[in-house]
């Protein structure tokens, strides 16, 4: 039988103790961002209007901080929001990648690396959750990778500004535009750095997942705590002798 952790009511809805709420303003914004990503993908791939598609993508990407900020400010941080936020981030990345690859403006290896990285993390998360029940918090390098990739994709979607390649791979390199001498959108360099941060994040999650699983195996009693349904203390002096 699981133990129930006692939590003061005023702590529920904070980042450390998310609530079970579903219908919150922050969750609505998160869902709206997800819808916008698919609207963008349709407009961009179907070549309806490149710049309208870009504006929609930029709005969905630039409001990444908004849902979290509102949730923290109003103490409505929820488990649903914590789970949805990285899903929407991934959807933004995938739609940007797929759109650019479909139009032949991004090397396909970038798409493969990002997808394989996410498949690896999804499989690793499934293994970790067998032992460690509480989700592992998002790491800052992951947020940095998302910001770099979204910035890079936004510049590439716009197609501007264009700069000369650095030429380390000669005059032409189909797989690594920008590292050759060709003129390319500035965004490709943000994408390259974002891919590096993305792979670094995978390493960090691997280490954190290993440590969390190891601790859970060594201290299984701590995994019995029902963090989804804690016992709420009404006030500081409300809890009597247990």
Residue pairs with C-beta under 8 A, 6 or more apart in sequence:
1 224
2 224
2 225
2 226
3 221
3 224
3 225
3 226
4 225
4 226
4 229
4 230
4 231
5 225
5 226
5 227
5 230
5 231
6 230
6 231
6 232
6 233
6 239
7 17
7 230
7 231
7 232
7 233
8 232
8 233
8 235
8 236
9 232
9 233
9 234
9 235
10 75
11 17
12 19
12 75
12 230
12 232
13 19
13 21
13 71
13 74
13 75
13 76
13 77
13 78
14 72
14 75
14 77
15 72
15 77
17 227
17 230
18 77
18 78
18 79
18 81
18 82
19 76
19 77
19 78
19 79
20 78
20 79
20 80
20 228
20 229
21 27
21 76
21 78
21 80
22 78
22 80
24 71
24 74
24 76
24 78
24 81
25 70
25 74
25 76
26 67
26 68
26 70
26 71
26 74
26 76
26 77
26 78
26 81
27 67
27 78
27 80
27 81
27 84
29 63
29 66
29 67
29 70
30 67
30 81
30 84
30 85
30 88
31 84
33 60
33 63
33 64
33 67
33 88
33 92
34 84
34 87
34 88
34 91
36 56
36 57
36 59
36 60
37 57
37 60
37 88
37 91
37 92
37 95
38 91
38 95
39 56
40 53
40 54
40 56
40 57
40 60
40 95
40 99
41 95
41 98
41 99
42 48
43 49
43 52
43 53
43 56
44 50
44 53
44 54
44 57
44 99
44 103
44 157
45 98
45 99
45 102
45 103
50 157
50 159
51 158
53 99
53 157
54 154
54 157
54 158
57 92
57 95
57 96
57 153
57 154
57 157
58 154
60 92
61 92
61 150
61 154
64 88
64 89
64 92
64 146
64 147
64 150
67 81
67 85
68 77
68 81
68 85
70 76
71 77
71 78
71 81
79 135
79 228
82 135
83 135
85 138
86 138
86 142
89 146
90 118
92 146
92 150
93 114
93 146
93 149
93 150
93 153
94 114
94 115
96 149
96 150
96 153
96 154
96 157
97 106
97 110
97 111
97 114
97 153
98 111
99 157
100 106
100 153
100 156
100 157
101 108
101 110
101 111
105 156
105 159
106 156
106 188
106 191
107 174
107 175
107 176
107 177
109 175
110 191
110 195
113 195
113 198
113 199
114 149
114 195
114 198
117 198
117 199
117 202
120 202
121 202
121 205
124 205
124 206
124 209
125 136
125 209
127 209
127 213
128 136
128 209
128 212
128 213
130 213
131 212
131 213
131 216
131 217
131 223
132 209
132 212
132 213
132 215
132 216
132 223
133 216
133 223
133 227
134 227
136 205
136 208
136 209
136 212
139 201
139 204
139 205
139 208
141 197
141 200
141 201
141 204
142 197
142 198
142 201
142 204
142 205
144 197
145 194
145 195
145 197
145 198
145 200
145 201
146 194
147 194
148 190
148 191
148 193
148 194
148 197
149 190
149 191
149 194
149 195
149 198
151 187
151 190
151 194
152 187
152 188
152 189
152 190
152 191
152 192
152 193
152 194
153 187
153 191
154 187
155 161
155 185
155 186
155 187
155 190
156 185
156 187
156 188
156 191
157 187
158 185
158 187
159 185
160 185
160 186
161 185
161 186
162 183
162 184
162 185
162 186
163 183
163 184
163 186
164 181
164 182
164 183
165 177
165 178
165 179
165 180
165 181
165 182
165 183
165 184
166 178
166 179
167 179
167 180
167 181
168 179
168 180
169 176
169 179
169 180
170 180
170 181
171 180
171 181
171 182
172 180
172 181
172 182
173 179
173 180
177 184
177 188
178 184
178 188
178 189
178 192
215 222
216 222
216 223
233 239
